[in-house]
Amino acid sequence: MKKIVKETGSIRFTGNAGIDCICFKAHRTNGGFSLLRNSIAVYMNEKGEIFFKGEEAAKEEREKVNYTLTSIEEKYKTFFKKATTIALIMSIIIGFIDINLVRIISAIFLLMLALYFHPSILVLFIERIRGNKDVLRITRFHAAEHASINAYSDLKRVPTLEEVRNYSNYSYDCGSLEQIKTLTLMFLIAIFRLIPSLIVYMIVIAIVTLVFIYIPDDKFFFLQFLVTSNPTDCEYKVAIEGIGYALKGLETMESGTELSYSDKIRIFSDLLQGGHKFSEDVCKYCSNYKACKKLMTGNIQNKK
């Protein structure tokens, strides 16, 4: 089984799969707070040469992906909306004929309703199976993004091509996990409608919903086969270089990077509550370094 790794340490990565690239954002963190962020978009041209562009290109690529997927989703939502309406009407009509069939039609109604409100996960899966080239590239880049971040989190350095192949296409921190969890719950609500007794159905749904509320999103990582495809060496190479470019850019940023006013309030509040740990190595990159150090030193002296 390929390895999945939770991110640790002061350097973290987030990524977004594009149609033609992978967008990476490298973070230098302290606790849950990012002191520095460096966004890039990494491409491979027709000659196999890999290059990167800055934050503006990353933003444009994310907008391009959103536009592409939204256009596809609208077609599916139209179908699901019609199917939902038909199922609702049929359940009302059949209710006067055969009450047992109502459960089946109601299950279909709930299933179509779930897909209408959360089409993106299934759309990626179906369109990939249908051979949509844009979606296939997105899902391959998505998997390579996960594998490269898993590898970096484990090795604490940029991996080689041979190394990255040993890491999973799945991630405990994937942005799609929340949608996957919600869609899974809605699917169960639809399927359990086949239970003969309405009272039993309501009790089961109440219990399942409560259980799902307390299950962490990362427990559904195995369902990421819906949104990923096995990468080729092309996607792996782009991901590896992307990790390297993002990390290098982060390391060459000037110390004393200015934070927003709201960030300063958050970081001082976090520090006072003990959630933000002062570190010479990490905090020296922040414009609040001297103030935090003075505050932290004062707190230590007061405790003594």
Secondary structure, DSSP 8 states (H G I E B T S, - for coil): --B-----SSEEEEEEE-SSEEEEEEEEEETTEEEEEEEEEEEE-TTS-EEEE-HHHHHHHHHHHHHHHHHHHHHHHHHHHHHHHHHHHHHHHHTTT-HHHHHHHHHHHHHHHHHHHS-HHHHHHHHHHHT-HHHHHHHHHHHHHHHHHHHHHHHSS---HHHHTTB-S--TT-TTHHHHHHHHHHHHHHHGGGSS-HHHHHHHHHHHHHHHHHS-GGGGGGGGGGT-----HHHHHHHHHHHHHHHHHHHTS-SSB---HHHHHHHHHHHHTT-S---HHHHTTBTTHHHHHHHHHHHHHHH-
